[in-house]
Structures are given as C-alpha cells and as structure tokens.
Amino acid sequence: MYIRKQRLLTPGPTPLYPPALHAMMAADIHHRTEEFRKIYRSCLADLKEMMGTAHDVLMFAASGTGAMDASVSNLFSRGDKVVVCSAGKFGERWVEIAKAYGLEGDVLTAPYGEVVTPERVEAALAAEPATKGVFVQASETSTGAMHDVRAMAQAVAKTGAIFVVDAITGFGTMPLDIDGWGIDVAIGGSQKAFMIPPGLAFMSVSPKAWKMGETSTLPHYYFNLKKEKKSGDAGESSWTPATAMILALAEALRYIKQIGMANLIVNAQMLAQATRAAVTALGLQLFAPGSPGSSVTAVKAPQGMDSGVIVKEFRNRFGAIIANGQGTMKGQIFRLAHLGYFDFADLFATIAGLEIILNANGYSVQYGTGVAAAQQVYAQAAVKPQPVTA
Ligand SMILES: *Cc1c(COP(=O)(O)O)cnc(C)c1O
C-alpha cells in the first residue's frame, strides 16, 4: 500500500490536537507584554481547573522529569528520609533523582507489572516517623499499572511527610482529587493527556509542601518554585517561556474544558477497557492484569515472538508508532496508549492492524476477533453520538 499516514500511538508523545498545533504558529509574540501575560494567566487558571486543585500550579519549560527534579531540589534536604515506590522504569527514575540529591530512600519495589500497595507505604511510614516525603507514580507508564494513590494519600496525610505524585500519565486517565485526598505535589507533562508536544511540565504545590520547602537546603537555580510562583502571580514565567508551547496549551486546555476533565478520563478508561477486551479475545495476555491503568495497556507478545517485531511491523506496514517495552521489558511487551487525543476509530484501526501483524508472523487469529470485542465495548457503553463542536 502506498499511502501510510503517520500515527503516533505512544503514551507520550501522544497524538496532537490540530488546533493546538496551528496555534503555535502565532509565536511571534513577546513574553513581557500584556498580550502574553493574559495568555499565561489563563493557562495557569485553566491548568488548575483541569488538575482540579486550589493549590498553586506552576509551569516549567522542561519535560516532565524537570518537574520531578524540581520537586526534590526545592522541597528536601540532603539526608532526608523518604519512601520511594518503584514499580517500573519511572519509579526507578524517582529512585535515581532521590539518590542524585543525597536523600535517604527506603525503596519499596514491586515486580514489573505489579504495584506497591498502600499497606506497604503505611508500614514504611510507621517504621520511620522522621520520613519527609513519599514518592510514587499515579500511572506507571512502563508497565501500564496504576497505583492506589487515594489510599496512599490517606496514609501519608496522617504524617509529617509530603506526598509527591508523578501524575504525568495519571492526569486525564484516572480521577485524582489533589486537595481532597491530600496530594502535596502532583506533576504533569505536556506530551501526555494534554495533547500537545513535549516541552512543558506542570506542578501543583500544597501549603504543606511549601512549608517543607522553607527548610530545604538543596541547591537549585533554574527550577525555583518560590520564584516561579512569584512570577506566575504576576502573569509571567521566571525565565523566557516556551512561548509556542504555551499558545498550544491555551488551545488544548480550551478543548479539554469543553469536553470536561471527567469525560476525558472516561474516554481513556473506555479505550483501555476495549483494548483489554480486544487483546484478551485474541488470546494475548495483559502485562499488568492486577491493577490495569487507563493511560496505556501493556500486552505480552505471543510466546516465541519478540514484541519488537510487532512494533516494527506497525511502523513499516501502517506508519504507526507504538511503544515497545522499556529496559528488560523490551522485546517482551508492546504498549498501546489511550491518553489524550485518542478515539475509538484509532483503536478499531489499531486492533485490526494488530490482527494482520499477528497472522503474518506466525500467531494465527481469526480476523475481526479483537475488533469485535472492542466494538462490543463501544456499543455497550451506550454513549450517545455527540455532534462535533470543536
Ligand atoms: C512520560 C513520563 C515521564 C516524563 O518523562 P519525560 O521524558 O521527562 O517527559 C515521567 N513519568 C511518567 C510516568 C511518564 O509517563
């Protein structure tokens, strides 16, 4: 076949919302003008609304890891005792960041595909009352598993520690009641459910976290939460902002507000449910069957088949980029994303493509088996067709 549209089906970067992409072309704007301050202020206000918090929300020109780094360097001190939940490659990133800054981490690991339970967090906090912070991924993108953030938050809230949540693929895929549950720091990234390219990181900061920051002695310069908060209140960023990205963000947030954050989450959840149904119908196994999240579904490759073959076939046959496993999971699993600008038409095509690829590589399936399972989920959801208003 001669025309192959490029399709980004990865859990970051994710498919781009076209009006947001077009908005980037108006980047011939100066950031120290009232015109830009207006946009910046509205982005911060809309971010708060999307994240569902009354806490301060800050924005950085960085990928998500920048905000993870900033949360440690601004709120903690060398030698602080912390609890780090690690259930995948992104949990390992928390471990590395904590180590880089000299924190003393009690690392609670779970095998890939499983999660760290709230009970283990509670026990770790009880064992070390001086714990200053607890770190976790809401959604562990490398395995497709989802943590019980709510129960963990309850355990942490009773202590003097702050709860720092990498919600980079949690936002827009699972409910996160930042203020109600007691999430002190929640981190997001632009290239996930926000439907825009990589380059912006977001962070909410609770009063408890600000208080912890007052005694922090770790060095930092570019990522300065206090300075950023002061600048944000004045409608500006501390340094030159990623102007084009902020124009895109304003447009994407307008769209997300129009859909409603709760519906964006339902959208991802429905797609995840349909994906699980489809791959299961095809006889494949889920990698995180115990606590599957809705940002991405990790699927084990059939016995004897390298998942890289499936990834490569998607690219070569259909111009579609899906994610392989990371680290030691490479070759074992492939990952199909649902967060942000994904719809059922994307999914039907993806599953149909998967069936073709499986058949062509020695794992025979009846065409339509997976697609039918996804169609059933769509049909049973009884979602009334909505006129397109965007
Ligand atoms: C994408 C992602 C990140 C951030 O990675 P960057 O490359 O810095 O954007 C962090 N945590 C999770 C769970 C992610 O999915």
The ligand as a Tripos MOL2 file, in Angstrom:
@<TRIPOS>MOLECULE
LIG
   15    15     1     0     0
SMALL
NO_CHARGES

@<TRIPOS>ATOM
      1 C1          6.4840   10.3970   30.2610 C.3       1 LIG1
      2 C2          6.6350   10.1770   31.7210 C.ar      1 LIG1
      3 C3          7.5370   10.9200   32.4990 C.ar      1 LIG1
      4 C4          8.3470   12.0580   31.9920 C.3       1 LIG1
      5 O1          9.2880   11.7610   31.0840 O.3       1 LIG1
      6 P1          9.9010   12.9490   30.2410 P.3       1 LIG1
      7 O2         10.6830   12.2370   29.2220 O.co2     1 LIG1
      8 O3         10.7330   13.7710   31.1380 O.co2     1 LIG1
      9 O4          8.7480   13.7360   29.7200 O.co2     1 LIG1
     10 C5          7.6020   10.6670   33.8500 C.ar      1 LIG1
     11 N1          6.8140    9.7550   34.4300 N.ar      1 LIG1
     12 C6          5.9270    9.0530   33.7200 C.ar      1 LIG1
     13 C7          5.0610    8.0760   34.4480 C.3       1 LIG1
     14 C8          5.8070    9.2370   32.3520 C.ar      1 LIG1
     15 O5          4.9090    8.5280   31.6480 O.3       1 LIG1
@<TRIPOS>BOND
     1     1     2 1
     2     2     3 ar
     3     2    14 ar
     4     3     4 1
     5     3    10 ar
     6     4     5 1
     7     5     6 1
     8     6     7 2
     9     6     8 1
    10     6     9 1
    11    10    11 ar
    12    11    12 ar
    13    12    13 1
    14    12    14 ar
    15    14    15 1
@<TRIPOS>SUBSTRUCTURE
     1 LIG1         1 GROUP 0 **** ****
